[in-house]
């Protein structure tokens, strides 16, 4: 039996402890509000399990060190907030091209630039998808409770390792510093691929069989191979051959397309008979749930669709086309997620509900925006 204990944890504490539980043995980072407690807990707890914590000179170095540690055989992660996430984008692209698994946690705060260091925001939703240059997919998880922060951290580590790519976990300042009871299981599922059974001369790091679900030989353990941020052949060395470049790039798509079922995760709340649909992620989704409960008390049939894995965006949202009359997208920014949601609706209008002053969006605020919009439609 998998015993569990219950602890009262802050979101950042839950993230750090889950990282260690999920097999992280290297953390390279730089403290930045509101994610700093993740680094603090890691600096204290990682050495107890034989892990390594290193504070680098900046966030660029933090992710670079984490990538290097994973290549050397240690599961690795880093954590930051908006300004640091911006600095990391080049190395996120490097990890994507070199197919190095690493977890990047972004505790979102108000921006741009230094912005609002101690205030909440959801301004990085699109940055998580399109932040680094080039043409490649992204995988991003968006928890909504401290229990999910714990569970999704482990899930994100497993996905990164399985897919051989960087994975982001986005939580906003509210989740970083909120404290809730968390059920911590004695044992968690940790993805570990089978070691390769090939002689060194027959091994190619980017072969047809190791796009995902593949063992990555650590440097210095008998397998010599080349890693680069350049487009490369299956042996890792750079190439300008158009056909080989296409094959190289198609690997990234295949990681997602072959694993869409694994990468589809969402919550539907009171949606069976819903005529009004609210789409929200993270802490805003908590407010949205309370909103639909209040609206139903008033006779309005409302429900919530919440992506748990934001990227790739859950295509299941399209099943509501023709079933709901009005869609609202509630988000703590000036409008980002709404453009993705609009792709799925032709018959139902899609309206924004936005807050971007550093404060958490409240249920009353969402309810008021919906009432005003419906009043304008004559309902």
Rosetta blueprint (number, residue, H / E / L):
1 X L
2 X L
3 X L
4 X E
5 X E
6 X E
7 X E
8 X E
9 X E
10 X E
11 X H
12 X H
13 X H
14 X H
15 X H
16 X H
17 X H
18 X H
19 X H
20 X H
21 X H
22 X L
23 X L
24 X L
25 X L
26 X E
27 X E
28 X E
29 X E
30 X L
31 X L
32 X L
33 X L
34 X L
35 X L
36 X H
37 X H
38 X H
39 X H
40 X H
41 X H
42 X H
43 X H
44 X H
45 X H
46 X H
47 X H
48 X H
49 X H
50 X L
51 X L
52 X E
53 X E
54 X E
55 X E
56 X L
57 X L
58 X L
59 X H
60 X H
61 X H
62 X H
63 X H
64 X H
65 X H
66 X H
67 X H
68 X H
69 X H
70 X H
71 X H
72 X L
73 X L
74 X L
75 X L
76 X E
77 X E
78 X E
79 X E
80 X E
81 X L
82 X H
83 X H
84 X H
85 X H
86 X H
87 X H
88 X H
89 X H
90 X H
91 X H
92 X H
93 X H
94 X H
95 X H
96 X H
97 X H
98 X H
99 X L
100 X L
101 X L
102 X E
103 X E
104 X E
105 X E
106 X E
107 X E
108 X E
109 X E
110 X E
111 X L
112 X L
113 X L
114 X L
115 X L
116 X E
117 X E
118 X E
119 X E
120 X E
121 X L
122 X L
123 X L
124 X L
125 X H
126 X H
127 X H
128 X H
129 X H
130 X H
131 X L
132 X L
133 X L
134 X L
135 X L
136 X L
137 X L
138 X L
139 X L
140 X E
141 X E
142 X L
143 X L
144 X L
145 X L
146 X H
147 X H
148 X H
149 X H
150 X H
151 X H
152 X H
153 X H
154 X H
155 X H
156 X H
157 X H
158 X H
159 X H
160 X H
161 X H
162 X H
163 X H
164 X L
165 X L
166 X E
167 X E
168 X E
169 X E
170 X E
171 X E
172 X E
173 X H
174 X H
175 X H
176 X H
177 X H
178 X L
179 X E
180 X E
181 X E
182 X E
183 X E
184 X E
185 X E
186 X L
187 X L
188 X L
189 X L
190 X L
191 X L
192 X L
193 X L
194 X L
195 X L
196 X L
197 X L
198 X L
199 X L
200 X H
201 X H
202 X H
203 X L
204 X L
205 X L
206 X L
207 X L
208 X H
209 X H
210 X H
211 X L
212 X L
213 X L
214 X L
215 X L
216 X L
217 X L
218 X L
219 X L
220 X L
221 X L
222 X L
223 X L
224 X L
225 X L
226 X L
227 X L
228 X L
229 X L
230 X L
231 X L
232 X E
233 X L
234 X L
235 X L
236 X L
237 X L
238 X E
239 X L
240 X L
241 X L
242 X H
243 X H
244 X H
245 X H
246 X H
247 X H
248 X H
249 X H
250 X H
251 X H
252 X H
253 X H
254 X H
255 X H
256 X H
257 X H
258 X L
259 X L
260 X L
261 X L
262 X L
263 X L
264 X L
265 X L
266 X E
267 X E
268 X E
269 X E
270 X L
271 X L
272 X L
273 X L
274 X L
275 X L
276 X E
277 X E
278 X E
279 X E
280 X L
281 X L
282 X H
283 X H
284 X H
285 X H
286 X H
287 X H
288 X H
289 X H
290 X H
291 X H
292 X H
293 X H
294 X H
295 X H
296 X H
297 X H
298 X L
299 X L
300 X L
301 X L
302 X E
303 X E
304 X E
305 X E
306 X E
307 X E
308 X L
309 X E
310 X E
311 X E
312 X L
313 X L
314 X L
315 X H
316 X H
317 X H
318 X H
319 X H
320 X H
321 X L
322 X L
323 X L
324 X L
325 X L
326 X E
327 X E
328 X E
329 X E
330 X E
331 X E
332 X L
333 X L
334 X L
335 X L
336 X L
337 X H
338 X H
339 X H
340 X H
341 X H
342 X H
343 X H
344 X H
345 X L
346 X L
347 X L
348 X L
349 X E
350 X E
351 X E
352 X E
353 X E
354 X E
355 X L
356 X L
357 X L
358 X L
359 X L
360 X L
361 X L
362 X L
363 X H
364 X H
365 X H
366 X H
367 X H
368 X H
369 X H
370 X H
371 X H
372 X H
373 X H
374 X H
375 X H
376 X H
377 X L
378 X L
379 X L
